[in-house]
Amino acid sequence: DGGITQSPKYLFRKEGQNVTLSCEQNLNHDAMYWYRQDPGQGLRLIYYSQIVNDFQKGDIAEGYSVSREKKESFPLTVTSAQKNPTAFYLCASRGTSGRFNEQYFGPGTRLTVT
Amino acid sequence: AQKITQTQPGMFVQEKEAVTLDCTYDTSDQSYGLFWYKQPSSGEMIFLIYQGSYDEQNATEGRYSLNFQKARKSANLVISASQLGDSAMYFCAMAGGLTSYGKLTFGQGTILTVHP
């Protein structure tokens, strides 16, 4: 089945450690996105990528980094510079054949940093 | 800059009745897309319905319809014949502009509770 996978579902880290969240898609989509969601809030864009080896900062990129070495993969690293990393992280992808195609989301990773 | 406003933090509806979730938007773009997503307690985001700014007809997808009023900049979601499984958080979102690269701006969401 085609879809987006994110692993792990729950992640716990100590403050000061970098952590990498995985996102893989087999939908053959060119565009991929990372969002952050805080409790009771909407989603905010962290980074996005329209094509392999290219990515752009979103609205809240500080303290995060990404790579896009393969079309299928768009990992997100939460660095120790991110002041409030505890949140729910959602990865999405989108086909680019149309101007405003809908985004498909993965199941998300809940990160807790103590 | 784009902005999505959902003014209803929570809504309650009786099973089998219809419910309208409000969404207003602000953008200077002439071309844009409006989306509704459902987020159950599990956290996944489920795409429900899409409306393009140049679409003359309101979008419909099964029990979901989008009441698009361009002059008022509103894009309300109507769910007909509510079911218990419709209880979830609902988000309105938009992508705008020729160079938006499909980036979505989300509202704060509305929690819908369906009572039996």
Interface residues (C-beta under 8 A of the other chain):
Chain A: A31 Y33 G40 Q41 G42 L43 R44 L45 Y48 Q50 Q56 G58 F88 L90 A92 R94 T96 R99 F100 N101 E102 Q103 Y104 F105 G106 P107 G108 R110
Chain B: I4 S31 Y32 G33 F35 Y37 S42 G43 E44 M45 I46 F47 Y50 G52 F91 A93 A95 L98 Y101 G102 K103 L104 F106 G107 Q108 G109
